[in-house]
């Protein structure tokens, strides 16, 4: 045990059954929203993805966040998706 004490959850945890978009669908959406072009221009890249269920944006949505990072040109592409509807919430392209 590292520590023992009271814990306060700052962001509400959303229902674990509230997401309909699986990881494969999320990656396909990333590729369709700039990911394919990013990979063509950037070469070898690292993909990271996370499913956030704690309403970090205070919008009541469970969200996927996917990012591609190019080590060759130091560029990045990040896409945030609504994990229930698949709606693209934000996309940042180089």
N, C-alpha and C positions, 0 to 999 in steps of 0.2 A: 504494500500500500504506500503510495507516494504521499497522499494527504487524505485527511478525513474531515469532513465538515459539510455544512449546508450548501446546496447548489441552487442557483436561480437561473432558470431558462429564460434568456432575454428575448428570443424570437419564438413565436408559437410553432410547434411542430405540426405539419400538415399530415393528413391521412396518407398512410403508405399505399393505400389502394387508389389514390387520386390521380395516378399517372397512367396514360394510355400509350405514350410514345416510348418505345423501347430503344435501347442503345443503337441498334442497327438503323432504325428509322432516323434517329438523331444524327448519326454520321451521314446518312444519305442527304438529309436536309443541309448539313454543313457543306457537303460537296456541291450541292445544287446552288448554294448561296455564296459562291466565291471560292470554295475550297478547291474545286478542280482547277480553276485558273491559278490560284495560289500555288498549288503543287507543280503545275506546268512551269511557272516562273521561278519558283524557289527551290526546286529539287528536293533533296532529302529533308524531311521535316519531322518534327515530333508532334504527336497528337495527345492532348490531354482532354479528359471529359469528366464531369461530375454532375450528379443529380442532387440538387439542393431541395430538401424537404422542410426547411426551417423558415421559409418566408423571409429571406434576407433582404429583399427589396420592398417589404411591407406592402405587397400588392395581392396577397392571398393566393399566389400561384406557386406551384411546384415547378422548378425550372431545371433544364439541362444547360450547362455551360460547356462549350467545346472550343478548344483553341488549337491552332496549328502554329508551330514555331519553326522558323527556318534558321539553321545554324550557318548556312552559307551566306545569307544576306541580312541577318538580324531583323527580319520582318516577322510580323505575327498577324493572325486573323483569329478573331474571337466571335462566336455566335452564341446568343442566349435564346433558348426556346421555351415556350410554355409546354411543360411535360404532359399536359392533359390534352390540349388542342393541337399542338405542333406549330402554333403561330410563332414566327420569328419576332422576338421582342427587341433584339438589338444585334447589329452586325458591325464590326469594326474591321475595315480593310486597310492595308498599307497604302 
